[in-house]
Amino acid sequence: MSAARGTATASRLLLGARLRGLRLAAGLSMAQGAAALGVSPVVMRRLEDGLGSVEPGQLRLLFAAYGQPDPAERAELFRAVERANRPGWWESYRDVLPAWLADHIALEEHAQIIRVYAPAVIPELLQSPGYGLALLRIQYPDDPAERLARRLELLVGRQEVLERSNPAPPAVWALIEEATLRRRVGGPAEMREQFAHLRRLAERPGLTIRVMPLHTAHSALLCGPVQMVRYQPSDLADRVLLRTLDGAEVSERPDVVRQYLMALDSAASVPDSVPITEWIAKWEERAVA
């Protein structure tokens, strides 16, 4: 089953960007690329913008017009077409999946770098199962156990992006406020599980978790949770996810992204933030007491 036409999924956005790059490298205009494919320039633009489905036969026509790429790139482009035309694993969770999160998961899976600021609760990607379930019970108090279990399955599936080996997982940098770690979600058992989970994550290469102490007054990120996603250069624009009371807003506007990038860079430079393992070693017993 292919993805619905007209939907700009992450796979389609990335494929369209690569096809645009091939056309430009061949020195062809949008109209010339459209003529090679037998479509209008409007349709061609939609394909390059990730708003349409590309079939394998169309890819062969583009190779004939743009020049044959090397065998490895050719094979990867056919795989990219296959990925773009099949639904993501999260589609089976539409009963508990808001539209904004579906789009974000798709983009998150293609990220090269993920940066997150957490002033209230542990970021979803870093939550242990026990903490995650306890938080879901708070967020959805009227949900039956079966529906909460579905939400937890979705959370664990989303975290698989950090477990994969091919392609390599994204690099992650997380800044967590100390108040977040002191806020009780669940009971002592859930908090101990969460701290142990954070210690394990912090041991991985490319995954950095730091704590902003309570005594630090830092104005750069006096806001709600922020997640920034970055892709390979020139593939897709950086995006920021800003949590709101009724969901989240995802923005790729350059001025918005630049503002939050500067804030995250400023927060990363605070000299008295500490590694998560150092904080846990000193404060875990008080935090779960």
C-alpha positions in Angstrom: 0.0 0.0 0.0 1.4 3.4 -0.9 1.2 6.6 1.1 -1.6 8.9 0.2 -0.9 11.2 -2.7 -0.4 14.8 -1.9 1.1 14.1 1.6 4.6 15.5 2.1 6.1 12.8 4.3 9.7 12.9 5.4 10.7 10.2 2.9 9.1 12.1 0.1 10.6 15.3 1.1 14.1 13.7 1.2 13.5 11.9 -2.2 12.3 15.1 -3.8 15.3 17.1 -2.5 17.6 14.4 -4.0 15.9 14.5 -7.4 16.1 18.3 -7.4 19.8 18.0 -6.8 20.2 15.5 -9.7 18.4 17.8 -12.0 20.4 20.9 -11.0 23.6 18.9 -11.3 22.6 18.0 -14.9 22.0 21.6 -15.7 18.4 21.2 -16.6 15.5 23.5 -15.8 12.2 22.5 -14.1 10.5 22.5 -17.5 13.2 20.3 -19.1 12.9 17.8 -16.2 9.1 17.8 -16.6 9.4 17.2 -20.3 11.7 14.2 -19.7 9.1 12.8 -17.3 6.1 13.6 -19.5 4.4 15.8 -16.9 3.7 19.5 -16.5 6.2 21.7 -14.6 3.6 22.1 -11.9 3.6 18.3 -11.3 7.3 18.2 -11.5 7.6 20.9 -8.8 5.2 18.9 -6.6 7.4 15.8 -6.9 10.5 17.7 -6.0 8.6 19.3 -3.1 7.7 15.9 -1.8 4.0 16.3 -2.5 3.6 13.5 -5.0 4.4 9.8 -5.5 7.4 8.8 -7.7 7.3 5.4 -9.3 10.3 3.3 -10.2 9.6 3.7 -14.0 9.6 7.5 -13.6 12.9 7.3 -11.8 14.4 5.4 -14.8 13.2 8.2 -17.1 14.9 10.8 -14.9 18.1 8.8 -14.9 18.0 8.8 -18.8 17.6 12.6 -18.8 19.9 13.5 -15.9 22.6 10.9 -16.5 23.1 7.6 -14.8 24.3 7.9 -11.2 26.9 5.4 -9.9 25.4 1.9 -9.1 25.4 2.5 -5.3 23.5 5.8 -5.6 21.1 4.3 -8.2 20.3 1.4 -5.8 19.8 3.8 -2.9 17.4 6.0 -4.9 15.3 3.0 -5.8 15.2 2.1 -2.1 14.3 5.8 -1.4 11.3 5.5 -3.8 10.2 2.3 -2.0 10.4 4.0 1.4 8.5 7.0 0.2 5.7 4.9 -1.2 5.0 2.8 1.9 3.3 3.8 5.1 5.4 4.3 8.2 5.2 1.9 11.1 3.3 4.5 13.2 0.3 4.5 10.8 -1.2 1.5 12.7 -1.4 3.7 15.8 -3.6 6.4 14.3 -6.2 5.7 17.0 -3.8 7.3 19.5 -1.7 9.4 17.2 -2.4 13.1 16.6 -1.6 14.3 13.1 1.2 16.7 14.3 3.0 13.8 16.0 2.7 11.5 13.0 4.4 14.1 10.8 7.1 14.7 13.5 7.9 11.0 14.0 8.4 10.7 10.2 10.8 13.6 10.2 12.5 12.5 13.4 13.4 9.1 11.9 15.5 10.9 9.2 17.3 13.2 11.6 21.0 13.4 11.8 21.0 15.6 15.0 18.3 16.0 17.6 18.6 18.7 20.3 16.0 19.0 23.1 15.3 21.2 26.1 13.1 19.8 28.8 11.9 22.1 31.5 8.9 20.0 32.7 9.2 16.3 32.1 11.8 13.9 30.6 11.8 14.1 26.8 9.8 11.4 25.1 12.8 9.9 23.4 14.6 9.4 26.8 11.7 8.1 28.9 11.9 4.7 30.5 8.7 2.5 30.0 7.7 2.9 33.7 8.1 6.6 33.7 6.4 6.9 30.3 3.4 4.9 31.4 3.1 6.9 34.7 3.2 10.1 32.7 0.6 8.8 30.2 -1.8 8.0 33.1 -1.5 11.7 34.2 -2.0 13.0 30.7 -4.9 10.8 29.8 -6.7 10.0 33.1 -9.8 8.8 31.4 -8.1 6.3 29.1 -8.7 2.6 29.8 -5.6 0.4 30.3 -5.7 -1.0 26.7 -5.5 2.5 25.2 -2.7 3.5 27.6 -0.8 0.4 26.5 -1.2 1.5 22.9 0.2 4.9 23.7 3.1 3.3 25.4 3.8 1.0 22.5 3.9 4.1 20.2 6.3 5.8 22.6 8.6 2.7 22.7 8.4 2.4 18.9 9.4 6.0 18.5 12.5 5.5 20.7 13.7 2.8 18.3 15.3 5.6 16.3 18.0 5.6 19.1 18.5 1.8 18.9 19.1 1.3 15.2 22.5 0.4 13.7 21.9 1.0 10.0 21.6 3.9 9.4 23.4 5.2 12.5 21.1 6.7 15.1 21.0 10.5 15.3 23.3 12.4 17.6 21.3 13.6 20.6 22.0 16.6 22.9 19.5 17.1 25.7 19.4 19.8 28.4 17.1 18.8 31.3 16.2 21.2 34.1 17.0 19.9 37.6 13.3 20.6 38.5 12.3 18.1 35.9 14.4 15.3 37.6 13.0 16.2 41.0 9.4 16.2 39.8 7.8 12.9 40.9 6.2 11.0 38.0 4.9 7.7 39.3 6.5 6.4 42.5 10.1 5.7 43.7 10.3 2.6 41.5 9.5 4.5 38.3 11.9 7.3 39.2 14.8 4.8 39.9 14.1 3.1 36.6 14.2 6.4 34.8 17.5 7.4 36.4 19.0 4.0 35.5 17.7 4.4 31.9 19.3 7.9 31.7 22.6 6.6 32.9 22.6 3.8 30.3 21.7 6.3 27.5 24.5 8.7 28.6 27.1 6.0 28.1 26.3 5.8 24.4 28.5 7.7 21.9 26.8 10.7 20.3 24.2 11.0 23.1 24.8 13.9 25.6 22.5 14.6 28.5 23.2 17.6 30.8 21.3 19.0 33.8 20.7 22.7 34.4 20.9 23.2 38.2 18.1 24.9 40.2 20.4 27.7 41.2 21.1 28.7 37.6 19.1 31.6 36.2 19.4 31.4 32.4 17.1 33.6 30.3 17.7 32.0 26.9 15.2 29.2 27.3 12.5 30.6 29.6 9.9 28.8 27.5 8.2 25.4 27.1 9.8 22.2 25.8 11.8 22.6 22.5 13.1 20.0 20.2 15.2 20.8 17.2 15.8 18.4 14.3 18.6 18.7 11.8 19.2 16.7 8.6 22.0 16.2 6.2 23.2 19.5 4.7 21.0 20.7 1.9 18.5 17.8 2.2 15.8 19.4 4.4 15.6 22.6 6.4 16.1 22.5 10.2 12.9 22.2 12.2 11.8 23.0 15.7 9.0 21.4 17.6 7.4 23.6 20.2 5.0 22.0 22.6 1.7 23.7 23.4 -1.3 23.0 25.6 -3.2 21.3 22.9 -0.4 19.5 21.1 2.6 21.1 19.3 3.7 23.4 16.6 6.3 22.4 14.1 8.1 25.2 12.3 10.8 25.4 9.6 10.6 29.2 9.3 14.3 30.4 9.2 13.7 33.2 11.7 12.0 30.9 14.2 14.6 28.2 13.8 17.4 30.7 14.1 16.0 32.1 17.3 15.8 28.7 19.0 19.1 27.6 17.6 20.7 30.7 19.3 18.8 29.9 22.5 20.0 26.3 22.5 23.6 27.3 21.8 23.5 29.8 24.6 22.1 27.2 27.0 24.7 24.7 25.9 27.4 27.2 26.9 26.3 27.6 30.5 29.3 26.6 32.6 27.6 25.1 35.6 25.4 22.6 33.8 26.5 19.1 34.8 26.4 15.6 33.1 23.3 13.6 34.0 25.4 10.8 35.5 27.1 13.3 37.9 23.8 14.7 38.9 22.2 11.3 39.5 25.1 10.1 41.6 24.7 13.1 43.9 21.0 13.6 44.0 19.2 10.4 43.2 18.4 9.3 46.8 16.9 12.7 47.6 15.0 12.8 44.3 13.2 9.5 44.9 12.8 9.8 48.7 
